[in-house]
Amino acid sequence: MRDYALRRGVSDIPNERSLHSVPTPRGGGLAIAVTFFTATAVLAWEQLIPSNLAWALIGGGGLVSWIGWRDDRYHVAIQWRLLVHVAAAAWALFWLGGVEILGDRSLPAAFTWLGWAVAVLGIVWATNLYNFMDGSDGLAGAQALCAASAAGFLLCLNGAFGVALTTFSLAAASAGFLVWNWPRARIFMGDVGSGLLGFIFAVLALGTEQSGDLPLTLWLLLLAVFILDTGYTLAARILRGEKWYAAHRSHTYQRLIQAGYSHRQVLLGLIGVNVMVLWPLTMLGWSRPVLLPIILLTVAVGGWVVWRWVWQHYPAS
């Protein structure tokens, strides 16, 4: 992929949002897509995972990665990207059989449609928030490796070995990419990879919630760093009257790098938070489900304290 990007001029040119100073090949996430889709198709062919989950992941993920690849190469207007993301989310929900977690199927049709709308928005939001956080060497790949490997371990503990293999294949594909994206990056993931990872995590979370293999709340814990940083930053920009959809360098990781921390330091910090904080808390929530609300609240408040401290001490430039 790196050779192809260099030959075709598929490069990330530094702009006002970039944290890099030299043009770098991008689109490496396409390798993640091909690897993950192939693994998922084989698992479905061997009947190790439900075919409907495979169709949701491959069909919807294919749409997201396709529009991401187009954007990496030619730039696609945001409204067209969002339209494709909505279509991909609707496709995934169709194959997952709707959204039961928001209510009983015997409820009036209005509640069913409300559930679909919320779920579609959730998948689209996850797709884009992962893209927002893909701005520093290794960050998106490391988060995918940490979350997917931990989720696979929990799925094994719950006896869902087929779906666990799906998440392990995602972790493996992310690890393979991370070798090339580790600071200093030789190739960037691009929208083809970052959007796909967000979409896959959202669909896997809904799918395992529906099947009872792994609760959605545990996925929220495993992805808490990305969810909280994006959520708090977006809320702050809206409250300050800024164009929340415009390119910016206000995320926590962006402020830390602008303050002088290296890409490697920020990356190792992310891995440390996952391994030393979120993994133990997720295991505690898995073993003691009654504690999950308290754990989620603690992580949300703790994340806000850290986010607020960084915003106060490291202004964006």
TANORNOR-V796888 format. One record per residue. RES is the residue in one small letter. D_CENTER is the distance of its C-alpha to the mean C-alpha in Angstrom with 1 decimal. Layout:
# TANORNOR-V796888
res=(RES;RES)
d_center=(D_CENTER;D_CENTER)
This chain:
# TANORNOR-V796888
res=(m;r;d;y;a;l;r;r;g;v;s;d;i;p;n;e;r;s;l;h;s;v;p;t;p;r;g;g;g;l;a;i;a;v;t;f;f;t;a;t;a;v;l;a;w;e;q;l;i;p;s;n;l;a;w;a;l;i;g;g;g;g;l;v;s;w;i;g;w;r;d;d;r;y;h;v;a;i;q;w;r;l;l;v;h;v;a;a;a;a;w;a;l;f;w;l;g;g;v;e;i;l;g;d;r;s;l;p;a;a;f;t;w;l;g;w;a;v;a;v;l;g;i;v;w;a;t;n;l;y;n;f;m;d;g;s;d;g;l;a;g;a;q;a;l;c;a;a;s;a;a;g;f;l;l;c;l;n;g;a;f;g;v;a;l;t;t;f;s;l;a;a;a;s;a;g;f;l;v;w;n;w;p;r;a;r;i;f;m;g;d;v;g;s;g;l;l;g;f;i;f;a;v;l;a;l;g;t;e;q;s;g;d;l;p;l;t;l;w;l;l;l;l;a;v;f;i;l;d;t;g;y;t;l;a;a;r;i;l;r;g;e;k;w;y;a;a;h;r;s;h;t;y;q;r;l;i;q;a;g;y;s;h;r;q;v;l;l;g;l;i;g;v;n;v;m;v;l;w;p;l;t;m;l;g;w;s;r;p;v;l;l;p;i;i;l;l;t;v;a;v;g;g;w;v;v;w;r;w;v;w;q;h;y;p;a;s)
d_center=(21.3;22.4;26.0;25.2;23.4;26.4;28.9;27.4;26.6;22.8;22.2;20.4;23.3;23.2;23.3;23.5;19.8;19.6;20.0;21.7;25.3;25.8;24.5;22.1;21.2;17.8;16.3;15.7;12.5;15.1;16.3;13.0;13.4;17.1;16.9;14.4;16.3;19.5;18.8;17.8;20.9;23.1;22.0;22.7;26.0;27.0;26.3;24.1;21.4;22.3;22.7;21.2;17.8;18.1;19.1;16.2;13.7;15.9;17.3;14.5;12.2;15.3;15.7;12.4;12.9;16.6;16.2;13.9;16.6;19.2;17.8;17.6;21.3;23.0;20.9;20.4;21.1;18.4;20.2;20.1;16.4;15.9;18.6;16.9;13.6;15.9;17.9;15.0;14.0;17.8;18.3;15.8;17.5;20.8;20.4;19.1;22.3;21.3;20.2;22.6;20.9;22.1;25.6;28.4;28.9;32.5;31.5;32.6;30.8;29.6;27.5;26.0;25.1;23.7;21.4;20.2;19.8;17.7;15.5;15.1;14.3;11.7;9.9;10.6;9.6;6.0;6.3;8.0;6.9;4.2;7.5;9.5;8.6;9.3;13.0;14.4;15.4;13.4;10.9;7.6;9.5;10.9;8.0;6.9;10.7;11.4;9.2;10.2;13.7;14.3;13.4;15.6;18.3;18.4;18.5;21.4;23.1;23.0;24.5;21.7;22.1;21.1;17.6;17.4;18.2;15.4;12.8;15.1;15.2;11.5;12.2;15.3;14.0;11.6;14.7;16.9;15.0;14.9;18.7;19.0;16.5;17.9;20.0;21.8;19.5;21.4;18.8;15.6;12.5;13.0;11.4;12.1;9.5;6.7;7.1;7.6;4.6;2.9;6.5;7.3;5.8;7.6;10.5;11.0;11.1;13.6;15.4;16.1;17.1;19.4;20.9;21.3;19.7;17.1;16.9;14.0;15.0;14.3;10.6;10.7;12.6;10.5;7.4;10.3;10.4;7.5;8.7;12.2;12.5;11.2;13.2;16.3;16.3;16.2;18.9;21.0;21.1;22.1;24.7;26.1;26.5;24.3;22.7;19.1;18.0;19.8;18.6;19.1;18.8;18.6;15.5;16.5;15.6;17.4;20.4;20.8;21.0;23.4;25.4;26.0;23.5;22.6;19.2;20.1;20.9;17.7;15.7;18.1;17.8;14.1;15.0;18.0;16.4;14.2;17.3;20.0;18.7;15.7;16.7;20.3;19.5;17.4;20.3;22.7;20.9;21.0;24.7;25.7;24.0;26.5;25.0;21.4;22.2;23.8;21.0;18.3;20.9;21.6;18.0;17.7;21.1;20.7;17.5;19.6;22.5;20.7;19.1;22.5;24.3;22.4;22.9;26.6;27.3;25.3;25.7;23.7;25.8)
